[in-house]
């Protein structure tokens, strides 16, 4: 079975996001749970590192001012990894108020950190959920994004 980091992250997110009964599991518990679920050690390590880096972005995000509204210019590397549909969807999420400027930058960083060549809009939706969930005070944006992730009609929205 060939899993990637996003598969591990989605498993963790779906498994632990709504479990308010128990305190947050530590990394050893997560490793054991993920191993029992059939994920490989390399993917587990990369997913946990990815989550640590997401947490590290929170302190930076609070410093960045979200007042500027300009056009995001993507580097050649970013355009190679995020096709036109992906970039358009990110712009759409920013335009409808789900993502702030700093959250957009965190999203792009975390997407590129997945180290996969085939990033698509569905993957972006899940990573946006993870970014919003990791930040306090984003309940409304999270609920809006959740609606977009779980809506049955997945036609183009922009």
N, C-alpha and C positions, 0 to 999 in steps of 0.2 A: 504494500500500500504506500503510495507516494503522496505524502503531505508536504505542505509548505508552511511557512511561518503564519500566514493568514489563517490557514485551517486551524492551527493550534490556538491562535488568538480568538477566532470565532467560537471555538469550543469553550474556551475559558469564559468568554463574554456571556455566552448563552447559559453556561452552567452556574456562574457565580453572580451575575448581575442582579438577579431578583431574589437571592437568598439572604434576606435580612435576618433570618433566625440565628445564624452562626456568625461569629466574628470573622474578619478576613483571614483566609488561610495563609500560612507562611510559605516561603518558597519551597521548603522541603515537602510540605503537604501537596503543593501544586505539582511539583515534579513527580511525586508518587502517583497522584491522580492522573496526570497526563500519560505517564508510562503505562498505567493500567488501562487507559483508554486506547493504547496502541501507538502513541506518538514516539518518534525516535528521539534520542538524547540530543542530537544536534539541533533539531527543530525546536525542542523544548528550551534549550539554552538560548537560541536566537530569539524566541518569542518572549522569554522572561527579560532578556536584555532590551528588547523593543519596548516592553512595558516600563522598564526602569527609565529609559530615555524619554518616554512620554511623560512620566512623572517629573523628570528634570525640566521639561519645557514649561511646567506650570509657573515656576518662579519668573522665568523670562517673559511669559505671556502677560503677567500682571504689570510688567514694566512698560511694554510696548503700547503706545497710544493708538487707539482704534479710530481716531477722528479723521484720519486721512482716507480719502476715497479716490484712488487713482486706478490706473490700469496696471495690472500685474503683467510684467514682461518676463516670460519664461526663458531660461537658458536653453541652449541647444541640448544639453544633457537631459533637462527636464522635459523638453518637447519630445525627445526620443522615447522617454519612458511613459509620458502621459500624452496620449493622442488627442486629437481635436475634440472628440466626444468627452473625454475626461476633463480637459481644460474647460470646456463649455459647461459641464455639469458643476464644476467647482465654482465658476463665475455665477451660475444660476443660484447656487446655495448661498453665496454671498449677497446677491441681489435681493433675495427674498428674506434676508435677515437671519438665516440659520447660522451662518458663519460670520465671525468678525474678521478683520484684517489679520490679527495675530493668530486666530484659530485657523485661518486659511493657510498661513505659513507653517503652522504646526502640522496640519493635514498633509501638505505637500512634502514636508520633511519625513513624516511617518510613512507616507506612501513610497517614497524613494528608498526608505530604509527596509522595505519588504524584500528588496533585492530580487524582484521578479520582473521579467520583461513584458508580461501580459496583464497589466493593470487595466481593469475595466470599471464601468460605472457601478456595477453591483459591489465590487470590492471597495470602491470609494465610499459607498453608503455605509458599509460596516465600519470602516475606519473613522468616518465622521462620527458615528455613534460612540465609538471608543473615546475619541477626542472630547466630545461634549460631556460624556459621562465622567470623565476624569477631572472636569472643571466644576467648581462650585457655582451655583446660581444659574445654571444652564438648563433648568428643567423644562422650560417652555420650548427652547430650541431643540432639546433632546426629544420631546414629545412630537414636535413637527417632523423631525428626521425619522423617528420611529414609524410615523405614518407613511412616509415615503419608502422606507425599507420594506414594510409589510403590506403595502397596497398591492392588490392583485393585478391591477392593470399596470404593467410596467412599460407603457409606451413612453415615448420621448416627451419630456415636460418642458423643454426649452426650445 
